[in-house]
């Protein structure tokens, strides 16, 4: 019998199996997930582990510029956050069932006024000591006995004792080093990913180093003992080094030169020095990476001027010798960037890149190098999905809307990040909403949707992202002209 076109189909959605509802809920955005907590008991049970698996403790108010004034509203926000933090931590401490949902606790700490937020590590171990996988604690005060309780986390895999570069250390004199040094003595051997501050790495027990897959050294003042890492971290897959000291950077290069066969399983290497280093010999890095066929990610920001084409070419040979690279960051520092510099870059950058970060320190660009030449170079990387530029020398923001790599999804200029979206009807490209400053400053894998992309921008501090003022202004103006709101 034919069904009337006006007859409505009725279906009792409560008959759907729980597993199907679970799949639907998992696909929802964060705001919709939180709404599910108030829909029904079933939706609450399905959404709760997704909403609360990652807890972020926000302390104080973060400012884009360090010298920004503090207003009364900021103080009120700080006080509300202190109350909310206290309630959340108490809830975790007393509700074992809820605590087992929590898999990660991360602290974002800024300037704080009023009541201080304390992190009770002992209470955390009693309720989620067997389930917590990730913990970031350096930027938050704890009781004196807190560090020794770290060993009681039975399944902890990722531990940050360095915080984020936007964090504000407020332990008082002499800074966070003493707290971190105490913590590192009690790191459980289950930890595979460790991030440490200053020179604390040299106090890390060998039993911890021997099991690491990833080690990040942040703000290291001395790298003269880097061979300790080479000797003890035989299983290391990722090594990230951030230093402001040219002396420390030179020490690290000497250690690489002395042990070219160290870390045979290395797949990711990041080396950032914020100050200029004199006379970097690319052959040292060439020799170190020669026997590292598993390299997938390489980010070198050494801020060393390449006066001639020969040394510039040898530097690029590092990347050319690693054809499996998927994520690359590099600094271009030549007196005048010419068409020949671009040709060599195009010739030596692996074609399979999915993410590229270019830091620009050249004094000028030759008139023969056109924006279209850069676009042509980028388009030859058919898998390039994320492009980020640090520098004012070439602005491709508008041109990328008309002509871009076929896989491009995300574009960054300095501290501006925006997705590249397409109109389903016309296919025209447009930039999506810009990420807000705090999201960029405290960027996480969940924000990027890709661990390689987050890793590539990791450890590039907020100050360096804000240096390319002209490009940032151009990108922001383009968004305003397109009438796009802030994310």
Secondary structure, DSSP 8 states (H G I E B T S, - for coil): ----TT------GGGS-HHHHHHHHHTS-HHHHHHHTTT-HHHHHHHHHHHHSEEEEEESB--SSTT----HHHHHHHHHHHHHHHHHHHHHHH-HHHHTT--EEEEEE-B--SS---B-HHHHHHHHTTT--EEE-TTS-B-TTGGGGGGG-SS--EEEES--TT----S-TT-THHHHHHHHTT--TT--EEEEETTGGGGS-HHHHTT-SEEEEES-S--TTHHHHHHH-TT--EEEEEES-HHHHHHHHHHHHHTTT--TT--EEEEEESS--SS--HHHHHHHHTT-TT--EEEEE------SHHHHHHHHHHHHT-TT--EEEEEE--SEE-HHHHHHHHHHS-TT-SEEEEEE--SEE-TT--HHHHHHHHHT-TT--EEEEESSS---HHHHHHS--TT--EEEETTEEEEEEE-TTT--EEE--B--HHHHHT--HHHHT-HHHHHHHTT--HHHHTS-HHHHHHHHHHHHHTT--B-
